Amino acid sequence: MRYILHADLDAFYTSVEQLDDPSLLKKPVVVGGAPEKRGVVAAASYSAREYGVYSAMPMRRALELCPHLVRLPPRFSRYREISKMVMEVFHRFTDLVEPIALDEAYLDITENIDNRVT
């Protein structure tokens, strides 16, 4: 039997923004495109979700739901940098890491489980 762990870092982009700017903590934050250019929410912080703002929502609608929303443009180079650090942590547990996005990966932890059981 194989044991596969699925890691999905929720609100990853907004979490990185809050890590880099602690003044954004506890504020409703989204990362995404400009509303006047038909932008969408790429990520929403937990505080933004309390207003009904979610990923893939049109940015215009997100701002209607939460007028004081902090909208930030994506910084993919920074997200890749943090993602690399996260994947390095995953590799401490297993060499069998299959990233499927900057914030998501599958880890085969069969060996970890088997070593624990025996």
C-alpha positions as CSV (number, residue, x, y, z in Angstrom):
1,M,0.0,0.0,0.0
2,R,1.2,3.5,-0.9
3,Y,0.6,6.6,1.3
4,I,0.3,9.8,-0.7
5,L,-0.1,13.2,1.1
6,H,-1.6,16.1,-0.7
7,A,-0.3,19.5,0.5
8,D,-2.3,22.6,-0.6
9,L,-1.2,25.8,0.9
10,D,-4.5,27.8,1.3
11,A,-4.4,31.5,0.6
12,F,-0.7,31.2,-0.4
13,Y,-0.3,34.4,-2.3
14,T,-2.0,36.6,0.3
15,S,-0.1,34.8,3.1
16,V,3.2,35.7,1.4
17,E,2.0,39.3,1.1
18,Q,1.2,39.4,4.8
19,L,4.5,37.8,5.6
20,D,6.3,40.5,3.7
21,D,4.1,43.3,5.1
22,P,2.8,42.5,8.6
23,S,0.6,45.6,8.5
24,L,-1.7,43.6,6.2
25,L,-2.3,40.9,8.9
26,K,-6.0,40.7,9.9
27,K,-6.9,42.9,6.9
28,P,-9.0,41.7,4.0
29,V,-6.4,41.2,1.3
30,V,-6.6,39.8,-2.2
31,V,-4.1,39.3,-4.9
32,G,-5.3,39.7,-8.4
33,G,-6.0,41.8,-11.4
34,A,-7.4,45.3,-11.7
35,P,-11.2,45.5,-11.7
36,E,-11.3,47.9,-14.6
37,K,-9.4,45.3,-16.7
38,R,-11.8,42.5,-15.8
39,G,-9.3,41.1,-13.2
40,V,-10.1,38.2,-11.0
41,V,-9.2,37.3,-7.4
42,A,-6.2,34.9,-7.5
43,A,-6.1,34.5,-3.7
44,A,-8.1,35.8,-0.8
45,S,-7.0,36.1,2.8
46,Y,-9.2,34.6,5.5
47,S,-10.2,38.1,6.5
48,A,-11.5,38.7,3.0
49,R,-13.4,35.5,3.0
50,E,-15.4,36.7,5.9
51,Y,-16.9,39.2,3.4
52,G,-17.7,36.5,0.9
53,V,-14.6,37.2,-1.2
54,Y,-13.1,34.0,-2.8
55,S,-10.6,33.0,-5.5
56,A,-11.7,33.2,-9.1
57,M,-14.3,35.9,-8.3
58,P,-14.4,38.9,-10.5
59,M,-12.4,41.7,-8.8
60,R,-15.2,44.2,-9.3
61,R,-17.6,41.9,-7.3
62,A,-15.0,41.4,-4.6
63,L,-14.7,45.2,-4.1
64,E,-18.5,45.5,-4.0
65,L,-18.6,42.9,-1.2
66,C,-15.7,44.6,0.7
67,P,-15.0,48.2,-0.3
68,H,-12.0,48.4,2.0
69,L,-10.4,45.4,0.5
70,V,-6.6,45.7,0.0
71,R,-5.9,44.6,-3.6
72,L,-2.4,43.7,-4.5
73,P,-1.0,42.8,-8.0
74,P,0.6,39.3,-8.1
75,R,4.4,39.0,-7.4
76,F,5.1,35.6,-9.0
77,S,8.9,35.9,-8.6
78,R,8.4,36.2,-4.8
79,Y,5.8,33.4,-4.7
80,R,8.2,31.1,-6.6
81,E,10.9,32.0,-4.0
82,I,8.7,31.1,-1.1
83,S,7.4,28.0,-2.9
84,K,11.0,26.8,-3.4
85,M,11.5,27.1,0.4
86,V,8.3,25.1,1.1
87,M,9.3,22.4,-1.4
88,E,12.7,22.1,0.3
89,V,10.9,21.4,3.6
90,F,8.8,18.7,1.9
91,H,12.0,17.1,0.6
92,R,13.2,16.7,4.2
93,F,10.4,14.1,4.6
94,T,10.6,12.4,1.2
95,D,12.4,12.6,-2.1
96,L,9.2,11.8,-3.8
97,V,7.6,15.2,-4.1
98,E,5.5,16.1,-7.1
99,P,4.7,19.8,-7.3
100,I,1.6,20.7,-9.2
101,A,1.5,24.4,-8.5
102,L,3.5,27.0,-6.5
103,D,1.3,26.2,-3.5
104,E,0.5,22.5,-4.0
105,A,2.3,19.2,-4.2
106,Y,1.8,15.5,-3.7
107,L,4.3,13.7,-1.4
108,D,4.7,9.9,-1.3
109,I,5.3,9.2,2.4
110,T,5.0,5.5,2.1
111,E,8.6,4.9,3.3
112,N,8.0,7.2,6.3
113,I,4.9,5.3,7.3
114,D,6.5,1.9,6.7
115,N,9.5,2.8,8.8
116,R,7.2,3.9,11.6
117,V,5.2,0.7,11.6
118,T,8.1,-1.7,11.5
